[in-house]
Amino acid sequence: MKNYIVTGGLGHIGSHVVDELISRGDNVLVIDNLLTGKIENKNPKAEFLNCSAYDILSQKVVISRKWDAVFHLAAFSNVRAGNDDPILAQESGLNLTVAMLNLCKVQNIPKMVFVSSVVVEFNPHIPYGIEKDASERYCLYFAKHFNLDVSVIRLHNIYGSPRHDISTGNVIPSFIEQKRKNGKIQISGDGSQVRDFVYYTDAVSAILEAENKKGITEIGTGRGYAILEVAKLFNCPLEFIDRPKGEVDSQVCKKSDYKTTISFEDGIRKALSSM
Ligand SMILES: NC(=O)c1ccc[n+]([C@@H]2O[C@H](COP(=O)([O-])OP(=O)(O)OC[C@H]3O[C@@H](n4cnc5c(N)ncnc54)[C@H](O)[C@@H]3O)[C@@H](O)[C@H]2O)c1
């Protein structure tokens, strides 16, 4: 039985990471400030702490135990909203990343897994990208200067979890919600933007496996789908609106050291059948 801290453990990916650890028989402390996370996502066997990055080292439950690893997933995950609120993007992500790295150093926690994004590679000039890029650099800094064992997972677009909230702004849950509410889907631009979609169970497995990996691993399928192509699968009227500035045209994994197991065809079928 091992002891883990999972930040962002009430979010849609983090809560599945927590569930997997608990089903293995491990103990989990979730740190989450409920920014986008939901209390109903909390595994009943997990402990829960709502505290800010600045207070971590004064939390008895954190400093009185021996931890095997930290899975750090907390961030302001809504990329577009982060463009309008860089302070929130920085506060939620980068500040907590540094705090968690510092906790590992002070408490001699042997491993941290940082969940980053391919935004670092494809669009590092927006607040979400700046935050993730700087967080990765801090991971490198702590690894180099304090000999910390940190591995980084860069995720492509994750979809399929029933807990995926539209407040994160991700395309597939947003399409599901729009169709459910309005019977139609809005597409930014002409829908020619291409993305690489990863079913959430593959992302969760990759994050857990990263405990025993080194370096940076990009998690994608290597196959891109145009947003228009995805929207047509929803079989409802489409409405075209202005595309926000600064979005990249194509984000597809070039090389993954992790083999995804669920094809987009199977994953989207499951996601659509849950509507
Ligand atoms: N969903 C995707 O497609 C995707 C793609 C690439 C990377 N990621 C990354 O994966 C991680 C998880 O994303 P998600 O989709 O589950 O998003 P999510 O919004 O569902 O989860 C993020 C969680 O972090 C919490 N949080 C935010 N700021 C916090 C803070 N300062 N202190 C404590 N908790 C805080 C939120 O309340 C939420 O529970 C994030 O780091 C995100 O950037 C997600």
PDBQT file of the ligand as one rigid body, heavy atoms in Angstrom, charges set to zero:
ROOT
HETATM    1  N1  LIG A 301      -8.615  17.788 -20.687  1.00  0.00    +0.000 N 
HETATM    2  C1  LIG A 301      -7.689  17.874 -21.619  1.00  0.00    +0.000 C 
HETATM    3  O1  LIG A 301      -7.935  17.668 -22.810  1.00  0.00    +0.000 OA
HETATM    4  C2  LIG A 301      -6.259  18.219 -21.225  1.00  0.00    +0.000 A 
HETATM    5  C3  LIG A 301      -5.304  18.333 -22.249  1.00  0.00    +0.000 A 
HETATM    6  C4  LIG A 301      -3.998  18.667 -21.905  1.00  0.00    +0.000 A 
HETATM    7  C5  LIG A 301      -3.640  18.839 -20.573  1.00  0.00    +0.000 A 
HETATM    8  N2  LIG A 301      -4.595  18.733 -19.607  1.00  0.00    +0.000 N 
HETATM    9  C6  LIG A 301      -4.180  18.950 -18.219  1.00  0.00    +0.000 C 
HETATM   10  O2  LIG A 301      -4.642  17.887 -17.409  1.00  0.00    +0.000 OA
HETATM   11  C7  LIG A 301      -4.895  18.369 -16.092  1.00  0.00    +0.000 C 
HETATM   12  C8  LIG A 301      -6.296  17.968 -15.670  1.00  0.00    +0.000 C 
HETATM   13  O3  LIG A 301      -7.209  18.587 -16.566  1.00  0.00    +0.000 OA
HETATM   14  P1  LIG A 301      -8.756  18.302 -16.564  1.00  0.00    +0.000 P 
HETATM   15  O4  LIG A 301      -9.199  18.279 -17.980  1.00  0.00    +0.000 OA
HETATM   16  O5  LIG A 301      -9.072  17.147 -15.673  1.00  0.00    +0.000 OA
HETATM   17  O6  LIG A 301      -9.314  19.652 -15.970  1.00  0.00    +0.000 OA
HETATM   18  P2  LIG A 301     -10.266  19.918 -14.747  1.00  0.00    +0.000 P 
HETATM   19  O7  LIG A 301     -10.548  21.379 -14.811  1.00  0.00    +0.000 OA
HETATM   20  O8  LIG A 301     -11.412  18.966 -14.766  1.00  0.00    +0.000 OA
HETATM   21  O9  LIG A 301      -9.337  19.601 -13.492  1.00  0.00    +0.000 OA
HETATM   22  C9  LIG A 301      -8.442  20.520 -12.920  1.00  0.00    +0.000 C 
HETATM   23  C10 LIG A 301      -8.639  20.463 -11.425  1.00  0.00    +0.000 C 
HETATM   24  O10 LIG A 301      -7.683  21.324 -10.796  1.00  0.00    +0.000 OA
HETATM   25  C11 LIG A 301      -8.349  22.043  -9.752  1.00  0.00    +0.000 C 
HETATM   26  N3  LIG A 301      -7.567  23.253  -9.501  1.00  0.00    +0.000 N 
HETATM   27  C12 LIG A 301      -7.351  24.293 -10.324  1.00  0.00    +0.000 A 
HETATM   28  N4  LIG A 301      -6.533  25.199  -9.750  1.00  0.00    +0.000 NA
HETATM   29  C13 LIG A 301      -6.222  24.705  -8.518  1.00  0.00    +0.000 A 
HETATM   30  C14 LIG A 301      -5.402  25.175  -7.435  1.00  0.00    +0.000 A 
HETATM   31  N5  LIG A 301      -4.729  26.325  -7.513  1.00  0.00    +0.000 N 
HETATM   32  N6  LIG A 301      -5.329  24.417  -6.331  1.00  0.00    +0.000 NA
HETATM   33  C15 LIG A 301      -5.980  23.248  -6.252  1.00  0.00    +0.000 A 
HETATM   34  N7  LIG A 301      -6.751  22.749  -7.223  1.00  0.00    +0.000 NA
HETATM   35  C16 LIG A 301      -6.882  23.472  -8.344  1.00  0.00    +0.000 A 
HETATM   36  C17 LIG A 301      -9.745  22.275 -10.274  1.00  0.00    +0.000 C 
HETATM   37  O11 LIG A 301     -10.695  22.573  -9.295  1.00  0.00    +0.000 OA
HETATM   38  C18 LIG A 301     -10.017  20.935 -10.972  1.00  0.00    +0.000 C 
HETATM   39  O12 LIG A 301     -10.566  19.997 -10.071  1.00  0.00    +0.000 OA
HETATM   40  C19 LIG A 301      -4.692  19.878 -16.142  1.00  0.00    +0.000 C 
HETATM   41  O13 LIG A 301      -3.398  20.174 -15.679  1.00  0.00    +0.000 OA
HETATM   42  C20 LIG A 301      -4.800  20.203 -17.612  1.00  0.00    +0.000 C 
HETATM   43  O14 LIG A 301      -4.082  21.352 -17.947  1.00  0.00    +0.000 OA
HETATM   44  C21 LIG A 301      -5.895  18.433 -19.901  1.00  0.00    +0.000 A 
ENDROOT
TORSDOF 0
